[in-house]
């Protein structure tokens, strides 16, 4: 393996570990509606989730009929369809509602070893980017979990960041990796000098390899195989 000059990361289950809903999720759900609408929820948490999944499935079907094999939705539009009262909120309040709504559904933690790996890459002045199936709230979630580690989104080069909500399609669409390959190529960084770090074979590892990138599949413990393991093992290889 060649020492990479550019390293791109997936977010969920890679930089951020995803856990179950908080213990007081139902209480938070009720408080959310009281704070924003002054009333109790019309739908329970699970009912809301089912309704949103139905909207997403329909929007995906429409997009696929238009020739987009791996479509992405805009979460605010999904929520507005399920909760018409959401659409009547001021713009700033809509963003805050969605952020809090997502925190009710799961807990997030900075992945073990991510702080050390990202700090090392910052010190080495490596080109660092993102390739994430994401929504606008993802940037805030990532920022909030990087801050206690003394890191920020400034670490990631905007030109080599792919946030799926901003494009209408998502990984593993080859256009994601083709676009990022072209942008890196403009900096004279070749595919062989680019490393994709992610947890999923289908979304991260296989499509990156198809474009000639190096890959590191993040696993929670030592994998014992080349190109697999924890952040600590990846950091040892980078050293």
Secondary structure as the mmCIF struct_conf table of DSSP 4:
data_model
#
loop_
_struct_conf.conf_type_id
_struct_conf.id
_struct_conf.beg_label_comp_id
_struct_conf.beg_label_asym_id
_struct_conf.beg_label_seq_id
_struct_conf.end_label_comp_id
_struct_conf.end_label_asym_id
_struct_conf.end_label_seq_id
HELX_LH_PP_P HELX_LH_PP_P1 UNK A 2 UNK A 4
BEND BEND1 UNK A 5 UNK A 5
STRN STRN1 UNK A 6 UNK A 9
TURN_TY1_P TURN_TY1_P1 UNK A 11 UNK A 11
STRN STRN2 UNK A 12 UNK A 12
TURN_TY1_P TURN_TY1_P2 UNK A 13 UNK A 15
STRN STRN3 UNK A 16 UNK A 19
HELX_LH_PP_P HELX_LH_PP_P2 UNK A 20 UNK A 22
TURN_TY1_P TURN_TY1_P3 UNK A 23 UNK A 24
HELX_RH_AL_P HELX_RH_AL_P1 UNK A 25 UNK A 37
BEND BEND2 UNK A 38 UNK A 39
BEND BEND3 UNK A 42 UNK A 43
HELX_RH_AL_P HELX_RH_AL_P2 UNK A 45 UNK A 65
TURN_TY1_P TURN_TY1_P4 UNK A 66 UNK A 67
TURN_TY1_P TURN_TY1_P5 UNK A 69 UNK A 70
STRN STRN4 UNK A 71 UNK A 71
HELX_RH_AL_P HELX_RH_AL_P3 UNK A 75 UNK A 82
HELX_RH_3T_P HELX_RH_3T_P1 UNK A 84 UNK A 88
BEND BEND4 UNK A 89 UNK A 89
HELX_RH_AL_P HELX_RH_AL_P4 UNK A 91 UNK A 105
STRN STRN5 UNK A 107 UNK A 110
HELX_LH_PP_P HELX_LH_PP_P3 UNK A 111 UNK A 111
TURN_TY1_P TURN_TY1_P6 UNK A 112 UNK A 113
HELX_RH_AL_P HELX_RH_AL_P5 UNK A 114 UNK A 124
TURN_TY1_P TURN_TY1_P7 UNK A 125 UNK A 125
STRN STRN6 UNK A 127 UNK A 132
HELX_RH_AL_P HELX_RH_AL_P6 UNK A 136 UNK A 147
TURN_TY1_P TURN_TY1_P8 UNK A 148 UNK A 150
HELX_RH_3T_P HELX_RH_3T_P2 UNK A 153 UNK A 155
BEND BEND5 UNK A 156 UNK A 156
HELX_RH_3T_P HELX_RH_3T_P3 UNK A 158 UNK A 160
STRN STRN7 UNK A 161 UNK A 163
HELX_RH_3T_P HELX_RH_3T_P4 UNK A 164 UNK A 166
TURN_TY1_P TURN_TY1_P9 UNK A 167 UNK A 168
STRN STRN8 UNK A 169 UNK A 169
TURN_TY1_P TURN_TY1_P10 UNK A 171 UNK A 172
HELX_RH_AL_P HELX_RH_AL_P7 UNK A 174 UNK A 185
TURN_TY1_P TURN_TY1_P11 UNK A 186 UNK A 188
HELX_RH_3T_P HELX_RH_3T_P5 UNK A 191 UNK A 193
STRN STRN9 UNK A 194 UNK A 198
BEND BEND6 UNK A 199 UNK A 199
HELX_RH_PI_P HELX_RH_PI_P1 UNK A 201 UNK A 205
HELX_RH_AL_P HELX_RH_AL_P8 UNK A 206 UNK A 210
TURN_TY1_P TURN_TY1_P12 UNK A 211 UNK A 212
STRN STRN10 UNK A 214 UNK A 218
BEND BEND7 UNK A 220 UNK A 221
BEND BEND8 UNK A 225 UNK A 225
TURN_TY1_P TURN_TY1_P13 UNK A 226 UNK A 227
STRN STRN11 UNK A 228 UNK A 229
HELX_RH_AL_P HELX_RH_AL_P9 UNK A 231 UNK A 238
#
